[in-house]
Amino acid sequence: MARIVVVSAAYLGDVAPFVAPANALVARGHDVSFLAPAGFHPLFAGEQFALDTYPLDFSSAAMHADPAHERLMRHPFRNQARLARYWMRKGLVSDPDAVRSGLLRSLGDADVVVTHSTMTTAVMPVADKLKMPVVVGHLFPMLVPTRDHMPGFGSRSRDLGSFLNRAAWSATAFATRLAFHDAEVNKFRVSLGAPVQRASALVTWMDAARTVMLVSPHYYGDTPPDWPPIRWGGFSHWPGPAGQTLAPEVEEFIEAGDRPVLVTLGTSAATGAGEQFAAIGRGLDGIGLRSLLLVADEGNLHALAGRDGVFVFAPISQLLSRCRVAVVSGALGALSAALSAGVPVVVVPQLFDQLWHGGRVEQLGVGLMAHRPAAVVKAVARIEADPRFAERARALAARMAGEDGAGALADATEAVL
């Protein structure tokens, strides 16, 4: 039996893909603790692993309680650089001493650490000091450098030729140094005996002993030949809090009429989205479709008072097969669950990776992207009018059916032991 620590933070879409691998490692007989910000502990209290607390509360709940975050999220695309700096402050820079001492304590007796690619900025220097192998679960294939295409900050990873592609990656590395507090990160690294590293947030994960891409290759496409060693694992799904079933009121709503359109905009856009949910619901009413709205934050309920089919949360894995279309943010959790269930999607992106996923579902013909409530309704109507969207979504689900991202990450972890 090995002692394994799993580390992730930020939004639920960043943390949830690591829950199933952690449970899989417990089932294989290992002693597993999940190091997550305090804001996630209530969600994971019923899981099989032990919980430990990441030194800073870099969780979706803490961020949505912060007025600075909410101001930035009003215009997320305009504020991408500011959001990057905000995230690095929340996860490390605001109190590097606490992060250093907390990680040294939590990882001190472990045999291996499993972590999110972006969390390697904090985790890798500590693991190196402890002479501990690191296994990375990667969620952002559009941000793995390659001469085959440009960085995936838009809706496409465009190929402008190897020279321009490499130039774009070099520019991205320079921008990363500015946006992600490279100077402060390197002070943290040096304090642990690690060498200075440029564009740490972009490249630190490459020093891991193993990297598993928690995305389906059938979804992403061909592997660029110059990628570093990466194993494709497939999506890793978290079905929701352990033991949770659909509430009776959710069951009653579903059974009361035609299959609804599921609308869930993710934790990155949870707070202050009540009017957006309401506008989407009214628009779907106007084209004769029922909507099941999962609003994520109780503060959104006031804008939806008196409306049926409104719930704060429900396990979407138990809903998708009973829904006709899923409207999602483009975060991997809900998006991958919908695609794995063969349900066509409308992506309403809030962040750069979600914008890329919106473009990808359009390329694959399994969904559409929309930025405003009126556009969401038009996209749903278009999907409803063209059965080929549903056919292609079911075909993609069939191709991905044998994949097991959680098992692949667990296998990689055991391989380094």
Secondary structure, DSSP 8 states (H G I E B T S, - for coil): --EEEEE--BSHHHHGGGHHHHHHHHHTT-EEEEEE-GGGHHHHTTSSSEEEE-SS--BHHHHHT-HHHHHHHTSTTTTHHHHHHHHHIIIIIT-HHHHHHHHHHHHTT-SEEEEETTTHHHHHHHHHHTT--EEEEE--GGGS--TTS---SSS------HHHHHHHHHHHHHHHHHHTTHHHHHHHHHHTT----TTHHHHGGGGSSEEEE-S-HHHH-S--TTS-S-EE-------SSTT----HHHHHHHHTSS--EEEE--GGG-TT-HHHHHHHHHHHHHTT--EEEE-SSGGGGGGGTT-SSEES---GGGTGGG-SEEEE-S-HHHHHHHHHTT--EEE---SHHHHHHHHHHHHHTSEEE-SSHHHHHHHHHHHHH-THHHHHHHHHHHHHTT--HHHHHHHHHHHH-
